Amino acid sequence: MNFLGLWAAAVITCWGLAYLEAPFLVWAATVALSVGLCQWLGVFPHFLLSGAWCVVILLSICFGFSTIRRRILSVHLLQIFSKTLPPISATEQEAIEAGDIWWEAELFKGRPNWDQLLALPKPHLTDDEIHFLDHQVEKLCAMIDDWQVSHVTLDLPSVVW
């Protein structure tokens, strides 16, 4: 297998692992198998493979154990980012201190728990809200011609304003 083919296989494998959101151990095992395969096929010189093994072992230790990762990497990265990020605003601080992020957090995680959403109580309109929708909103909608507003005048009638 040639060098370009190995790089293509590595890129496709990394893309697949990222797409499947593979855990760290799967990534580490895949990289170790790849380096072992390169060594077995004799594609790279011995000194490059020795360096690759050292990098694989070092990165596996650094990223595989959370206590080591926190002490070696996270602390330093946090210091760098805290210097470059702007200070938190009063509004952001209030939002953080509010404590409840409701169900939107599930959406931003990328895999919402729909059962949690369905378990929430259904909102009910008050009598005043129902009356408003049935009377004032209906009256307003009857005063507006969508075609006229969207394509002719490009504005709402003055009566509506």
N, C-alpha and C positions, 0 to 999 in steps of 0.2 A: 504494500500500500504506500502510495507516495505522500509527500509532506502536505500537499494541498488537500488531498483526500482526508488526511487525519484532522486537519483544521476544520474542514467542512463537517466532518462527523462530530467534532467537539462542539462546534457552534450549534448544530442541530440538537445534540444531546442537552446542552445547557438551556437552549430555548424550550425544549420539552420539559425539563425539570422545573424551570421557572413557570411554565404554563400550568403544570400540575401542582405547583406550590409544594414541591417536595421538601421534606424536613432536612435539616442539616446532615444527619447521618447518611441519608441517601446520596446527597451531594458528595460527601467525603468518600463514601464507598465507590461512587462512580468515578471520581477523579483518581482514586487509588487504583482502581481497575484499569483505567485508561493509561496511567503511567506504567503499570505492570504489563499491559499489552504492548506498549511501545518498547519496553525493555525486552520482552519475549520475542517480538518481531525484529529487534535490532535496528530500528529505524533511526534512532538518535545515538550519538556517541555516549560512551559510558559516563563521562564527566557531566554531561547535560542531564542524564537520567538521575545521577546521584544528587545533583542540585534540585531536580524536580521532586525527588523523594523528600529531601530536607524541607522544601517549601510546603509540600502536602502535609507532612507531619507537624510542622510549625503552625500552619494555619488551622489544622484540625485541633490542635491543643488550644490555640488562642480563641477560636470561635466555638469549639465544641463544649467547653466548660464555662458556664456563665460567670462563675466567680473570677476566673482568670480573665475572661473577656471584659468584665466590668473594671477590673483593676488596671489592665494593660491598655485597653482601647477606649472604653466608654468614658472614663473620667477625662481623658485628654481631649476626646472629641467634644464633650460637653463644654469644656473650657473654651475651645476654639469657637464653637457655635454661640456660646453665651456672649462672647465679645462682638460677634458680627451681627447678631440679631438685634432689632430695635427693642427698646424697653416696652413692656406690656402696658397697654392703655388702661384707663380706669374702667371703661366699658368691658374690655376683655377680662379684667380682674373680677368684675362683678359677675360676669357670666360663669367664670370658673368657680367662684364662691357659691353660686346658686346651687350647684351640686347635682341637679337633675338634668339629664340630657334626653330624657324620654326615649322614644323609639327611633329617633333620627340617627342615633349612634349605630343602631343595627344596620341602617342603610349605608352609612359611611364605612362600615367594616367590609362591605362587599358581599356578604352572605347573610342577609337579614333573616331573623327567626320569625317566620310568618305566623306561627302559632302564638307567639308573644303579642303580635299585633291583633290577632283575632280574639285574644283573651281580654283585651282592653274593653271597657264599657263603651257602648255606642252612644255618641252624643245625641241629644234630643233638643229640638228647637223649642224656644219658649213660645207662648201664645202670641206675644208681641212680634216676635220674629216671623212667625207663620203669617200673621195678619199683614205685616210689611211686605212679605214676598207675594202674597195673594192679591194685594191691592195696589200699593205704590209701584212696585216693580213691574207688575203687569201693565199698569197705566203708562209707565215710562217706555216699556218695550213697544207698546202700541203706537207711540208717537214717533218711532224711529223706523225709517225705511233703509234697510241695510245697503241696498244697491245705490241709493241716492247718496248715502254717507260715504260708502267705500269708493265709488267710481265717478260720481258727478261733482258734488260739492266738496268732498274730502274733509268735511267738518260736520259736526252735529247741528241740527236746527237750533236757531236762537231760542225757541220756546223751551227746548230741553236744557240749554245752558242756563 
